[in-house]
Amino acid sequence: MAKKGNIWIVPHKGGWAVKREKAQRSIVVTPTKAEAEEKGRQVGKNNKVNVITQRKDGTIQSHDSYGNDPNPPQDKEH
């Protein structure tokens, strides 16, 4: 079984996109970052992969793991 790619929440023309890592097309494009984060978390939990959120300038804002991570992050962000 092929490993599913991580989910990225990235700035997009006119809003925010939820994309699978290395994919050409977005899963969904939303007008707000909050909507994209909600959809990205749903997809990440369903596929048991990481969800990486970027800021508008492209830097990484947060990184959440929804898989079977042997070394889970110690942050208390969510």
CNS distance restraints for C-alpha pairs under 8 A (distance, minus, plus):
assign (resid   4 and name CA) (resid  47 and name CA) 7.27 0.50 0.50
assign (resid   4 and name CA) (resid  49 and name CA) 7.22 0.50 0.50
assign (resid   5 and name CA) (resid  20 and name CA) 5.74 0.50 0.50
assign (resid   5 and name CA) (resid  21 and name CA) 5.01 0.50 0.50
assign (resid   5 and name CA) (resid  22 and name CA) 7.50 0.50 0.50
assign (resid   5 and name CA) (resid  49 and name CA) 7.09 0.50 0.50
assign (resid   6 and name CA) (resid  20 and name CA) 5.75 0.50 0.50
assign (resid   6 and name CA) (resid  21 and name CA) 5.21 0.50 0.50
assign (resid   6 and name CA) (resid  44 and name CA) 7.52 0.50 0.50
assign (resid   6 and name CA) (resid  49 and name CA) 5.42 0.50 0.50
assign (resid   6 and name CA) (resid  50 and name CA) 5.04 0.50 0.50
assign (resid   6 and name CA) (resid  51 and name CA) 6.05 0.50 0.50
assign (resid   6 and name CA) (resid  52 and name CA) 7.53 0.50 0.50
assign (resid   7 and name CA) (resid  18 and name CA) 6.82 0.50 0.50
assign (resid   7 and name CA) (resid  19 and name CA) 5.67 0.50 0.50
assign (resid   7 and name CA) (resid  20 and name CA) 4.58 0.50 0.50
assign (resid   7 and name CA) (resid  21 and name CA) 5.91 0.50 0.50
assign (resid   7 and name CA) (resid  40 and name CA) 6.55 0.50 0.50
assign (resid   7 and name CA) (resid  43 and name CA) 7.60 0.50 0.50
assign (resid   7 and name CA) (resid  44 and name CA) 6.37 0.50 0.50
assign (resid   7 and name CA) (resid  49 and name CA) 7.13 0.50 0.50
assign (resid   7 and name CA) (resid  50 and name CA) 6.20 0.50 0.50
assign (resid   7 and name CA) (resid  51 and name CA) 4.73 0.50 0.50
assign (resid   7 and name CA) (resid  52 and name CA) 6.24 0.50 0.50
assign (resid   8 and name CA) (resid  17 and name CA) 7.98 0.50 0.50
assign (resid   8 and name CA) (resid  18 and name CA) 5.76 0.50 0.50
assign (resid   8 and name CA) (resid  19 and name CA) 5.16 0.50 0.50
assign (resid   8 and name CA) (resid  20 and name CA) 6.10 0.50 0.50
assign (resid   8 and name CA) (resid  21 and name CA) 6.52 0.50 0.50
assign (resid   8 and name CA) (resid  40 and name CA) 7.45 0.50 0.50
assign (resid   8 and name CA) (resid  51 and name CA) 5.82 0.50 0.50
assign (resid   8 and name CA) (resid  52 and name CA) 4.86 0.50 0.50
assign (resid   8 and name CA) (resid  53 and name CA) 5.89 0.50 0.50
assign (resid   8 and name CA) (resid  54 and name CA) 7.58 0.50 0.50
assign (resid   9 and name CA) (resid  16 and name CA) 6.85 0.50 0.50
assign (resid   9 and name CA) (resid  17 and name CA) 5.70 0.50 0.50
assign (resid   9 and name CA) (resid  18 and name CA) 4.69 0.50 0.50
assign (resid   9 and name CA) (resid  19 and name CA) 6.45 0.50 0.50
assign (resid   9 and name CA) (resid  36 and name CA) 6.56 0.50 0.50
assign (resid   9 and name CA) (resid  37 and name CA) 6.66 0.50 0.50
assign (resid   9 and name CA) (resid  40 and name CA) 6.78 0.50 0.50
assign (resid   9 and name CA) (resid  51 and name CA) 7.53 0.50 0.50
assign (resid   9 and name CA) (resid  52 and name CA) 6.23 0.50 0.50
assign (resid   9 and name CA) (resid  53 and name CA) 4.70 0.50 0.50
assign (resid   9 and name CA) (resid  54 and name CA) 6.06 0.50 0.50
assign (resid  10 and name CA) (resid  16 and name CA) 5.72 0.50 0.50
assign (resid  10 and name CA) (resid  17 and name CA) 5.32 0.50 0.50
assign (resid  10 and name CA) (resid  18 and name CA) 6.56 0.50 0.50
assign (resid  10 and name CA) (resid  19 and name CA) 7.60 0.50 0.50
assign (resid  10 and name CA) (resid  53 and name CA) 6.56 0.50 0.50
assign (resid  10 and name CA) (resid  54 and name CA) 5.44 0.50 0.50
assign (resid  10 and name CA) (resid  55 and name CA) 7.40 0.50 0.50
assign (resid  10 and name CA) (resid  56 and name CA) 7.61 0.50 0.50
assign (resid  10 and name CA) (resid  58 and name CA) 7.39 0.50 0.50
assign (resid  11 and name CA) (resid  15 and name CA) 6.34 0.50 0.50
assign (resid  11 and name CA) (resid  16 and name CA) 4.61 0.50 0.50
assign (resid  11 and name CA) (resid  17 and name CA) 6.19 0.50 0.50
assign (resid  11 and name CA) (resid  54 and name CA) 7.36 0.50 0.50
assign (resid  11 and name CA) (resid  55 and name CA) 7.39 0.50 0.50
assign (resid  11 and name CA) (resid  56 and name CA) 5.69 0.50 0.50
assign (resid  11 and name CA) (resid  58 and name CA) 7.49 0.50 0.50
assign (resid  12 and name CA) (resid  16 and name CA) 4.78 0.50 0.50
assign (resid  12 and name CA) (resid  17 and name CA) 5.62 0.50 0.50
assign (resid  12 and name CA) (resid  29 and name CA) 7.52 0.50 0.50
assign (resid  14 and name CA) (resid  31 and name CA) 6.48 0.50 0.50
assign (resid  15 and name CA) (resid  29 and name CA) 6.79 0.50 0.50
assign (resid  15 and name CA) (resid  30 and name CA) 5.62 0.50 0.50
assign (resid  15 and name CA) (resid  31 and name CA) 4.22 0.50 0.50
assign (resid  15 and name CA) (resid  32 and name CA) 5.77 0.50 0.50
assign (resid  15 and name CA) (resid  33 and name CA) 7.18 0.50 0.50
assign (resid  16 and name CA) (resid  29 and name CA) 5.61 0.50 0.50
assign (resid  16 and name CA) (resid  30 and name CA) 5.31 0.50 0.50
assign (resid  16 and name CA) (resid  31 and name CA) 6.14 0.50 0.50
assign (resid  16 and name CA) (resid  32 and name CA) 6.20 0.50 0.50
assign (resid  16 and name CA) (resid  33 and name CA) 5.66 0.50 0.50
assign (resid  16 and name CA) (resid  36 and name CA) 6.13 0.50 0.50
assign (resid  17 and name CA) (resid  26 and name CA) 6.11 0.50 0.50
assign (resid  17 and name CA) (resid  27 and name CA) 7.39 0.50 0.50
assign (resid  17 and name CA) (resid  28 and name CA) 5.83 0.50 0.50
assign (resid  17 and name CA) (resid  29 and name CA) 4.30 0.50 0.50
assign (resid  17 and name CA) (resid  30 and name CA) 6.30 0.50 0.50
assign (resid  17 and name CA) (resid  36 and name CA) 6.42 0.50 0.50
assign (resid  18 and name CA) (resid  26 and name CA) 5.73 0.50 0.50
assign (resid  18 and name CA) (resid  27 and name CA) 5.48 0.50 0.50
assign (resid  18 and name CA) (resid  28 and name CA) 5.42 0.50 0.50
assign (resid  18 and name CA) (resid  29 and name CA) 6.37 0.50 0.50
assign (resid  18 and name CA) (resid  36 and name CA) 6.07 0.50 0.50
assign (resid  18 and name CA) (resid  37 and name CA) 7.91 0.50 0.50
assign (resid  18 and name CA) (resid  39 and name CA) 7.47 0.50 0.50
assign (resid  18 and name CA) (resid  40 and name CA) 5.95 0.50 0.50
assign (resid  19 and name CA) (resid  23 and name CA) 6.70 0.50 0.50
assign (resid  19 and name CA) (resid  25 and name CA) 6.94 0.50 0.50
assign (resid  19 and name CA) (resid  26 and name CA) 4.54 0.50 0.50
assign (resid  19 and name CA) (resid  27 and name CA) 5.36 0.50 0.50
assign (resid  19 and name CA) (resid  28 and name CA) 7.36 0.50 0.50
assign (resid  20 and name CA) (resid  26 and name CA) 7.18 0.50 0.50
assign (resid  20 and name CA) (resid  27 and name CA) 7.18 0.50 0.50
assign (resid  28 and name CA) (resid  36 and name CA) 7.77 0.50 0.50
assign (resid  29 and name CA) (resid  36 and name CA) 7.20 0.50 0.50
assign (resid  30 and name CA) (resid  35 and name CA) 6.27 0.50 0.50
assign (resid  30 and name CA) (resid  36 and name CA) 5.82 0.50 0.50
assign (resid  31 and name CA) (resid  35 and name CA) 7.54 0.50 0.50
assign (resid  32 and name CA) (resid  36 and name CA) 6.57 0.50 0.50
assign (resid  33 and name CA) (resid  37 and name CA) 6.08 0.50 0.50
assign (resid  34 and name CA) (resid  38 and name CA) 6.23 0.50 0.50
assign (resid  35 and name CA) (resid  39 and name CA) 6.28 0.50 0.50
assign (resid  36 and name CA) (resid  40 and name CA) 5.91 0.50 0.50
assign (resid  37 and name CA) (resid  41 and name CA) 6.07 0.50 0.50
assign (resid  37 and name CA) (resid  53 and name CA) 7.54 0.50 0.50
assign (resid  38 and name CA) (resid  42 and name CA) 6.40 0.50 0.50
assign (resid  39 and name CA) (resid  43 and name CA) 6.32 0.50 0.50
assign (resid  40 and name CA) (resid  44 and name CA) 5.98 0.50 0.50
assign (resid  40 and name CA) (resid  51 and name CA) 6.73 0.50 0.50
assign (resid  41 and name CA) (resid  45 and name CA) 6.00 0.50 0.50
assign (resid  41 and name CA) (resid  51 and name CA) 6.70 0.50 0.50
assign (resid  42 and name CA) (resid  46 and name CA) 6.16 0.50 0.50
assign (resid  43 and name CA) (resid  47 and name CA) 6.09 0.50 0.50
assign (resid  44 and name CA) (resid  48 and name CA) 5.55 0.50 0.50
assign (resid  44 and name CA) (resid  49 and name CA) 5.10 0.50 0.50
assign (resid  44 and name CA) (resid  50 and name CA) 6.15 0.50 0.50
assign (resid  44 and name CA) (resid  51 and name CA) 5.94 0.50 0.50
assign (resid  44 and name CA) (resid  65 and name CA) 8.00 0.50 0.50
assign (resid  44 and name CA) (resid  66 and name CA) 6.18 0.50 0.50
assign (resid  45 and name CA) (resid  49 and name CA) 6.82 0.50 0.50
assign (resid  45 and name CA) (resid  66 and name CA) 5.34 0.50 0.50
assign (resid  45 and name CA) (resid  67 and name CA) 7.46 0.50 0.50
assign (resid  47 and name CA) (resid  67 and name CA) 7.84 0.50 0.50
assign (resid  48 and name CA) (resid  65 and name CA) 7.76 0.50 0.50
assign (resid  48 and name CA) (resid  66 and name CA) 4.92 0.50 0.50
assign (resid  48 and name CA) (resid  67 and name CA) 4.04 0.50 0.50
assign (resid  48 and name CA) (resid  68 and name CA) 7.29 0.50 0.50
assign (resid  49 and name CA) (resid  65 and name CA) 6.24 0.50 0.50
assign (resid  49 and name CA) (resid  66 and name CA) 5.36 0.50 0.50
assign (resid  49 and name CA) (resid  67 and name CA) 5.03 0.50 0.50
assign (resid  50 and name CA) (resid  63 and name CA) 6.93 0.50 0.50
assign (resid  50 and name CA) (resid  64 and name CA) 5.56 0.50 0.50
assign (resid  50 and name CA) (resid  65 and name CA) 4.30 0.50 0.50
assign (resid  50 and name CA) (resid  66 and name CA) 5.76 0.50 0.50
assign (resid  50 and name CA) (resid  67 and name CA) 6.86 0.50 0.50
assign (resid  51 and name CA) (resid  63 and name CA) 5.78 0.50 0.50
assign (resid  51 and name CA) (resid  64 and name CA) 5.15 0.50 0.50
assign (resid  51 and name CA) (resid  65 and name CA) 6.35 0.50 0.50
assign (resid  51 and name CA) (resid  66 and name CA) 7.69 0.50 0.50
assign (resid  52 and name CA) (resid  60 and name CA) 7.08 0.50 0.50
assign (resid  52 and name CA) (resid  61 and name CA) 7.67 0.50 0.50
assign (resid  52 and name CA) (resid  62 and name CA) 5.85 0.50 0.50
assign (resid  52 and name CA) (resid  63 and name CA) 4.48 0.50 0.50
assign (resid  52 and name CA) (resid  64 and name CA) 6.42 0.50 0.50
assign (resid  53 and name CA) (resid  60 and name CA) 5.98 0.50 0.50
assign (resid  53 and name CA) (resid  61 and name CA) 5.50 0.50 0.50
assign (resid  53 and name CA) (resid  62 and name CA) 5.22 0.50 0.50
assign (resid  53 and name CA) (resid  63 and name CA) 6.41 0.50 0.50
assign (resid  54 and name CA) (resid  58 and name CA) 5.45 0.50 0.50
assign (resid  54 and name CA) (resid  59 and name CA) 5.47 0.50 0.50
assign (resid  54 and name CA) (resid  60 and name CA) 4.37 0.50 0.50
assign (resid  54 and name CA) (resid  61 and name CA) 5.06 0.50 0.50
assign (resid  54 and name CA) (resid  62 and name CA) 7.08 0.50 0.50
assign (resid  55 and name CA) (resid  59 and name CA) 5.48 0.50 0.50
assign (resid  55 and name CA) (resid  60 and name CA) 6.13 0.50 0.50
assign (resid  55 and name CA) (resid  61 and name CA) 5.65 0.50 0.50
assign (resid  65 and name CA) (resid  69 and name CA) 7.01 0.50 0.50
assign (resid  65 and name CA) (resid  72 and name CA) 7.34 0.50 0.50
assign (resid  65 and name CA) (resid  73 and name CA) 7.90 0.50 0.50
